[in-house]
Amino acid sequence: MGERKSSLEELRHWIVEHKLRTVGCLWLSGIAGSIAYNWSQPNMKTSVKIIHARLHAQALTLAALAGAAVVEYYDHKSGSKAERYAKFLPPMDVQPHKD
């Protein structure tokens, strides 16, 4: 009988399978949160509020993409993707550039 995954493992699996959707949602929530915060600042122009929100969301997106890259690297080295992509890689002892 299979083991039951914890909710954290299920969340991690969903994030690994839906990386772009996760980064997009993180960007959207980042820009919405930043706009909400900046709107509470009374002595800023609207254009400055929007620019600050975009910059905050952009920084959050870069951090999310870096995190996704780390997760992808880890999965390729040790996870199930290592076996899935192994059939497409040449054997380590074969050197195609030598005759």
mmCIF file of the C-alpha atoms, coordinates in Angstrom:
data_MODEL
# 
_entry.id   MODEL 
# 
loop_
_atom_site.group_PDB 
_atom_site.id 
_atom_site.type_symbol 
_atom_site.label_atom_id 
_atom_site.label_alt_id 
_atom_site.label_comp_id 
_atom_site.label_asym_id 
_atom_site.label_entity_id 
_atom_site.label_seq_id 
_atom_site.pdbx_PDB_ins_code 
_atom_site.Cartn_x 
_atom_site.Cartn_y 
_atom_site.Cartn_z 
_atom_site.occupancy 
_atom_site.B_iso_or_equiv 
_atom_site.pdbx_formal_charge 
_atom_site.auth_seq_id 
_atom_site.auth_comp_id 
_atom_site.auth_asym_id 
_atom_site.auth_atom_id 
_atom_site.pdbx_PDB_model_num 
ATOM 1  C CA . MET A 1 1  ? 0.000  0.000  0.000   1.00 0.00 ? 1  MET A CA 1 
ATOM 2  C CA . GLY A 1 2  ? 1.425  3.415  -1.008  1.00 0.00 ? 2  GLY A CA 1 
ATOM 3  C CA . GLU A 1 3  ? 2.401  6.040  1.458   1.00 0.00 ? 3  GLU A CA 1 
ATOM 4  C CA . ARG A 1 4  ? 0.281  9.141  1.800   1.00 0.00 ? 4  ARG A CA 1 
ATOM 5  C CA . LYS A 1 5  ? 2.128  12.292 0.747   1.00 0.00 ? 5  LYS A CA 1 
ATOM 6  C CA . SER A 1 6  ? 2.123  15.203 3.119   1.00 0.00 ? 6  SER A CA 1 
ATOM 7  C CA . SER A 1 7  ? 0.462  18.397 1.989   1.00 0.00 ? 7  SER A CA 1 
ATOM 8  C CA . LEU A 1 8  ? 3.892  20.052 1.718   1.00 0.00 ? 8  LEU A CA 1 
ATOM 9  C CA . GLU A 1 9  ? 5.094  17.316 -0.654  1.00 0.00 ? 9  GLU A CA 1 
ATOM 10 C CA . GLU A 1 10 ? 1.900  17.620 -2.701  1.00 0.00 ? 10 GLU A CA 1 
ATOM 11 C CA . LEU A 1 11 ? 2.378  21.387 -2.919  1.00 0.00 ? 11 LEU A CA 1 
ATOM 12 C CA . ARG A 1 12 ? 6.003  20.933 -3.993  1.00 0.00 ? 12 ARG A CA 1 
ATOM 13 C CA . HIS A 1 13 ? 4.974  18.426 -6.659  1.00 0.00 ? 13 HIS A CA 1 
ATOM 14 C CA . TRP A 1 14 ? 2.303  20.808 -8.000  1.00 0.00 ? 14 TRP A CA 1 
ATOM 15 C CA . ILE A 1 15 ? 4.797  23.683 -8.112  1.00 0.00 ? 15 ILE A CA 1 
ATOM 16 C CA . VAL A 1 16 ? 7.349  21.533 -9.966  1.00 0.00 ? 16 VAL A CA 1 
ATOM 17 C CA . GLU A 1 17 ? 4.736  20.521 -12.547 1.00 0.00 ? 17 GLU A CA 1 
ATOM 18 C CA . HIS A 1 18 ? 3.328  24.070 -12.972 1.00 0.00 ? 18 HIS A CA 1 
ATOM 19 C CA . LYS A 1 19 ? 6.379  26.334 -12.759 1.00 0.00 ? 19 LYS A CA 1 
ATOM 20 C CA . LEU A 1 20 ? 5.208  29.060 -15.127 1.00 0.00 ? 20 LEU A CA 1 
ATOM 21 C CA . ARG A 1 21 ? 1.757  29.230 -13.581 1.00 0.00 ? 21 ARG A CA 1 
ATOM 22 C CA . THR A 1 22 ? 3.358  29.496 -10.141 1.00 0.00 ? 22 THR A CA 1 
ATOM 23 C CA . VAL A 1 23 ? 5.700  32.300 -11.226 1.00 0.00 ? 23 VAL A CA 1 
ATOM 24 C CA . GLY A 1 24 ? 2.807  34.121 -12.935 1.00 0.00 ? 24 GLY A CA 1 
ATOM 25 C CA . CYS A 1 25 ? 0.622  33.894 -9.840  1.00 0.00 ? 25 CYS A CA 1 
ATOM 26 C CA . LEU A 1 26 ? 3.516  35.041 -7.677  1.00 0.00 ? 26 LEU A CA 1 
ATOM 27 C CA . TRP A 1 27 ? 4.061  38.026 -9.990  1.00 0.00 ? 27 TRP A CA 1 
ATOM 28 C CA . LEU A 1 28 ? 0.370  38.918 -9.948  1.00 0.00 ? 28 LEU A CA 1 
ATOM 29 C CA . SER A 1 29 ? 0.126  38.685 -6.173  1.00 0.00 ? 29 SER A CA 1 
ATOM 30 C CA . GLY A 1 30 ? 3.384  40.647 -5.818  1.00 0.00 ? 30 GLY A CA 1 
ATOM 31 C CA . ILE A 1 31 ? 2.198  43.495 -8.010  1.00 0.00 ? 31 ILE A CA 1 
ATOM 32 C CA . ALA A 1 32 ? -1.232 43.546 -6.309  1.00 0.00 ? 32 ALA A CA 1 
ATOM 33 C CA . GLY A 1 33 ? 0.355  43.623 -2.849  1.00 0.00 ? 33 GLY A CA 1 
ATOM 34 C CA . SER A 1 34 ? 2.815  46.302 -3.875  1.00 0.00 ? 34 SER A CA 1 
ATOM 35 C CA . ILE A 1 35 ? 0.076  48.475 -5.400  1.00 0.00 ? 35 ILE A CA 1 
ATOM 36 C CA . ALA A 1 36 ? -1.976 48.061 -2.229  1.00 0.00 ? 36 ALA A CA 1 
ATOM 37 C CA . TYR A 1 37 ? 1.004  49.095 -0.103  1.00 0.00 ? 37 TYR A CA 1 
ATOM 38 C CA . ASN A 1 38 ? 1.976  52.011 -2.346  1.00 0.00 ? 38 ASN A CA 1 
ATOM 39 C CA . TRP A 1 39 ? -1.600 53.306 -2.443  1.00 0.00 ? 39 TRP A CA 1 
ATOM 40 C CA . SER A 1 40 ? -1.411 53.777 1.312   1.00 0.00 ? 40 SER A CA 1 
ATOM 41 C CA . GLN A 1 41 ? 1.436  56.269 0.826   1.00 0.00 ? 41 GLN A CA 1 
ATOM 42 C CA . PRO A 1 42 ? -0.369 59.620 0.468   1.00 0.00 ? 42 PRO A CA 1 
ATOM 43 C CA . ASN A 1 43 ? 2.450  61.823 -0.850  1.00 0.00 ? 43 ASN A CA 1 
ATOM 44 C CA . MET A 1 44 ? 3.463  59.820 -3.948  1.00 0.00 ? 44 MET A CA 1 
ATOM 45 C CA . LYS A 1 45 ? 2.378  60.435 -7.507  1.00 0.00 ? 45 LYS A CA 1 
ATOM 46 C CA . THR A 1 46 ? 0.324  57.681 -9.160  1.00 0.00 ? 46 THR A CA 1 
ATOM 47 C CA . SER A 1 47 ? 2.987  57.038 -11.788 1.00 0.00 ? 47 SER A CA 1 
ATOM 48 C CA . VAL A 1 48 ? 5.617  56.528 -9.067  1.00 0.00 ? 48 VAL A CA 1 
ATOM 49 C CA . LYS A 1 49 ? 3.297  54.116 -7.237  1.00 0.00 ? 49 LYS A CA 1 
ATOM 50 C CA . ILE A 1 50 ? 2.863  52.032 -10.390 1.00 0.00 ? 50 ILE A CA 1 
ATOM 51 C CA . ILE A 1 51 ? 6.600  52.047 -11.147 1.00 0.00 ? 51 ILE A CA 1 
ATOM 52 C CA . HIS A 1 52 ? 7.423  50.927 -7.605  1.00 0.00 ? 52 HIS A CA 1 
ATOM 53 C CA . ALA A 1 53 ? 4.817  48.157 -7.807  1.00 0.00 ? 53 ALA A CA 1 
ATOM 54 C CA . ARG A 1 54 ? 6.294  46.920 -11.085 1.00 0.00 ? 54 ARG A CA 1 
ATOM 55 C CA . LEU A 1 55 ? 9.822  46.943 -9.674  1.00 0.00 ? 55 LEU A CA 1 
ATOM 56 C CA . HIS A 1 56 ? 8.766  45.038 -6.558  1.00 0.00 ? 56 HIS A CA 1 
ATOM 57 C CA . ALA A 1 57 ? 6.930  42.450 -8.652  1.00 0.00 ? 57 ALA A CA 1 
ATOM 58 C CA . GLN A 1 58 ? 9.893  42.139 -11.016 1.00 0.00 ? 58 GLN A CA 1 
ATOM 59 C CA . ALA A 1 59 ? 12.281 41.459 -8.132  1.00 0.00 ? 59 ALA A CA 1 
ATOM 60 C CA . LEU A 1 60 ? 9.882  38.883 -6.702  1.00 0.00 ? 60 LEU A CA 1 
ATOM 61 C CA . THR A 1 61 ? 9.608  37.210 -10.119 1.00 0.00 ? 61 THR A CA 1 
ATOM 62 C CA . LEU A 1 62 ? 13.388 37.000 -10.501 1.00 0.00 ? 62 LEU A CA 1 
ATOM 63 C CA . ALA A 1 63 ? 13.608 35.377 -7.078  1.00 0.00 ? 63 ALA A CA 1 
ATOM 64 C CA . ALA A 1 64 ? 10.851 32.908 -8.046  1.00 0.00 ? 64 ALA A CA 1 
ATOM 65 C CA . LEU A 1 65 ? 12.600 32.046 -11.320 1.00 0.00 ? 65 LEU A CA 1 
ATOM 66 C CA . ALA A 1 66 ? 15.876 31.487 -9.484  1.00 0.00 ? 66 ALA A CA 1 
ATOM 67 C CA . GLY A 1 67 ? 14.057 29.210 -7.037  1.00 0.00 ? 67 GLY A CA 1 
ATOM 68 C CA . ALA A 1 68 ? 12.424 27.313 -9.911  1.00 0.00 ? 68 ALA A CA 1 
ATOM 69 C CA . ALA A 1 69 ? 15.834 26.866 -11.535 1.00 0.00 ? 69 ALA A CA 1 
ATOM 70 C CA . VAL A 1 70 ? 17.254 25.429 -8.307  1.00 0.00 ? 70 VAL A CA 1 
ATOM 71 C CA . VAL A 1 71 ? 14.305 23.029 -7.986  1.00 0.00 ? 71 VAL A CA 1 
ATOM 72 C CA . GLU A 1 72 ? 14.661 21.979 -11.633 1.00 0.00 ? 72 GLU A CA 1 
ATOM 73 C CA . TYR A 1 73 ? 18.396 21.401 -11.204 1.00 0.00 ? 73 TYR A CA 1 
ATOM 74 C CA . TYR A 1 74 ? 17.800 19.326 -8.076  1.00 0.00 ? 74 TYR A CA 1 
ATOM 75 C CA . ASP A 1 75 ? 15.097 17.271 -9.809  1.00 0.00 ? 75 ASP A CA 1 
ATOM 76 C CA . HIS A 1 76 ? 17.322 16.591 -12.812 1.00 0.00 ? 76 HIS A CA 1 
ATOM 77 C CA . LYS A 1 77 ? 20.184 15.454 -10.613 1.00 0.00 ? 77 LYS A CA 1 
ATOM 78 C CA . SER A 1 78 ? 18.348 13.319 -8.096  1.00 0.00 ? 78 SER A CA 1 
ATOM 79 C CA . GLY A 1 79 ? 14.649 13.126 -8.832  1.00 0.00 ? 79 GLY A CA 1 
ATOM 80 C CA . SER A 1 80 ? 12.448 11.152 -11.153 1.00 0.00 ? 80 SER A CA 1 
ATOM 81 C CA . LYS A 1 81 ? 13.395 13.403 -14.067 1.00 0.00 ? 81 LYS A CA 1 
ATOM 82 C CA . ALA A 1 82 ? 16.909 11.975 -13.940 1.00 0.00 ? 82 ALA A CA 1 
ATOM 83 C CA . GLU A 1 83 ? 15.524 8.606  -15.048 1.00 0.00 ? 83 GLU A CA 1 
ATOM 84 C CA . ARG A 1 84 ? 13.010 10.158 -17.460 1.00 0.00 ? 84 ARG A CA 1 
ATOM 85 C CA . TYR A 1 85 ? 15.681 12.071 -19.426 1.00 0.00 ? 85 TYR A CA 1 
ATOM 86 C CA . ALA A 1 86 ? 18.455 9.500  -19.120 1.00 0.00 ? 86 ALA A CA 1 
ATOM 87 C CA . LYS A 1 87 ? 17.328 7.688  -22.283 1.00 0.00 ? 87 LYS A CA 1 
ATOM 88 C CA . PHE A 1 88 ? 17.955 10.848 -24.341 1.00 0.00 ? 88 PHE A CA 1 
ATOM 89 C CA . LEU A 1 89 ? 21.518 11.362 -23.108 1.00 0.00 ? 89 LEU A CA 1 
ATOM 90 C CA . PRO A 1 90 ? 24.459 9.532  -24.690 1.00 0.00 ? 90 PRO A CA 1 
ATOM 91 C CA . PRO A 1 91 ? 26.383 7.086  -22.494 1.00 0.00 ? 91 PRO A CA 1 
ATOM 92 C CA . MET A 1 92 ? 29.197 8.674  -20.552 1.00 0.00 ? 92 MET A CA 1 
ATOM 93 C CA . ASP A 1 93 ? 31.916 6.493  -22.138 1.00 0.00 ? 93 ASP A CA 1 
ATOM 94 C CA . VAL A 1 94 ? 30.954 7.418  -25.727 1.00 0.00 ? 94 VAL A CA 1 
ATOM 95 C CA . GLN A 1 95 ? 32.704 10.450 -27.216 1.00 0.00 ? 95 GLN A CA 1 
ATOM 96 C CA . PRO A 1 96 ? 30.905 11.400 -30.448 1.00 0.00 ? 96 PRO A CA 1 
ATOM 97 C CA . HIS A 1 97 ? 33.511 13.958 -31.561 1.00 0.00 ? 97 HIS A CA 1 
ATOM 98 C CA . LYS A 1 98 ? 36.325 11.381 -31.801 1.00 0.00 ? 98 LYS A CA 1 
ATOM 99 C CA . ASP A 1 99 ? 36.692 8.806  -34.576 1.00 0.00 ? 99 ASP A CA 1 
# 
